[in-house]
Amino acid sequence: MHLEVSVKMNSVNKKKLIGRLNIYRSVLILLVICVFATILSPSFLSVANLFNVFKQITVAGIVGCGMTFVILTGGIDLSVGSILGLAGVLASGILESTGNAGAAILVALAVGIGCGAVNGFFVAVCEIPPFISTLGMMTLLRGCILVYTKGSPIPIKVDAYKFFGKGTVAGVPVPVIILIILFLIAHYVLTQTSYGRSIYAFGGNREAARLSGISVRFTEWMAYTLNGLMCGVAGVILTARLGSAQSTSGTGIEMDAIAAVILGGTSLSGGVGFVLPTVVGAMIMGIIDNILTLMNVNPHATNIVKGAVILIAVLVDKKVKDLSAKAE
């Protein structure tokens, strides 16, 4: 009897330890990478360079914030880059014709919400696999961007709009402030609201969530809609920072966002993870980009490193799940 209790206690303690390592692993990885970055390039720790890193990660971080909701449901969204790009070019088109920054931002947010809601409809209501439906949406929206822009950039000349990408408040870049606010709101939603609890229940076991009275279709649909909203915000920030809307805006951002979420400890199988560590994951990807740039490494090599990071992160996620299963 005592032996059985002891085994159970050891199993519980082991599971708790694995859970803590899963939560804080992104911080440990970040610290290790910062140490190596400092050794490889002394200029890495300069104030100007660190601010540059923070500004660079805002777009991928915000998209990653929305992607966390989707991945917690056990889904995936490959169309985030195209949603971001479409929101940005349509907002820029409104600016070019009206000069109204407020209207342009509202259009970008509406486009993001609308595209996210369509993704959610196909996934939650039509029950099309997320990979297939969002892949189709990615191609469709990228075609819309090319048709609208005709392959040419749309310049942005309204300073009020550029403020959201280049402005500062008390020395802190506005995109960084927006990033922090959005992540705090997302953290509150996931940890302090019934919808947040529904997300975790849905991702953990869809059938059990349905039997407990949770509206599984609404929960999944809303996750994709919120993700679309984040893409709309990111589209505004990216175009405002660049001073123009490019037909290629947002290309490849889905990989950075997914990598940030996985590195942040959110499980690809859903139901396990937190949104705040996604910021740390985004910082890891941003620092990798930054250190390769400081070392004058071929820009194309960045994709090699990012791909390797994603594969390693997925492998670690699998090992952690295996250990957790054994602990049970």
SULCOR-V608450 format. One record per pair of residues at least 12 apart in sequence whose C-alpha atoms are under 7 Angstrom apart, sorted by the first residue. I is the first residue (numbers start at 0). GAP is how many residues later the second one is. If there is no record, write none. Layout:
i->{I I}
gap->{GAP GAP}
This chain:
i->{10 10 13 14 14 17 21 22 25 25 25 25 25 25 26 29 36 40 52 52 52 53 54 54 55 56 56 56 57 57 57 58 58 59 59 59 59 60 60 60 61 61 61 62 62 62 62 63 63 63 63 63 64 64 64 65 65 65 66 66 66 67 67 68 69 69 70 70 71 71 71 71 71 71 71 72 72 72 72 72 72 73 73 73 73 74 75 75 76 76 76 77 77 77 77 77 78 78 78 78 79 79 80 80 80 80 80 81 81 81 81 81 82 82 82 82 83 83 83 83 83 84 84 84 85 85 86 86 86 86 86 87 87 87 87 87 88 89 90 90 90 90 91 91 91 91 98 100 100 104 107 107 108 108 108 110 111 111 111 111 112 112 112 112 114 115 115 115 115 115 116 116 116 118 118 118 119 119 119 119 119 120 123 123 123 124 144 145 148 150 151 151 152 152 152 152 153 153 153 154 154 154 155 155 160 161 161 161 163 163 164 164 164 164 165 165 174 182 185 186 186 197 197 198 199 199 200 201 201 202 202 203 203 255 258 259 259 259 259 260 260 261 262 262 263 263 263 263 264 266 288}
gap->{316 317 313 309 312 306 243 242 237 238 239 251 254 255 253 254 254 253 233 234 237 122 120 121 230 225 226 229 117 118 121 175 179 193 196 197 222 196 218 221 117 168 172 167 168 171 194 193 194 196 197 214 118 210 213 160 161 164 160 190 191 193 207 154 153 154 197 199 127 128 131 198 199 200 201 126 129 130 147 197 198 129 194 195 196 55 54 55 53 54 57 53 56 57 60 176 55 56 58 59 151 174 169 170 171 172 173 56 59 60 168 169 29 32 58 148 147 148 150 151 166 150 164 165 55 59 21 24 25 145 148 20 147 148 151 157 156 18 13 14 16 17 12 62 64 153 59 59 60 131 124 128 120 123 124 121 116 117 119 120 112 113 115 116 113 108 109 110 111 112 104 107 108 14 15 105 100 101 102 104 105 100 93 96 97 92 102 101 98 96 94 95 91 92 93 94 90 91 92 88 89 90 87 88 79 78 79 81 73 76 72 73 75 76 74 75 62 93 89 88 89 16 21 20 71 72 70 14 69 67 68 66 67 29 51 18 21 22 25 17 20 51 18 50 13 14 16 17 12 50 13}
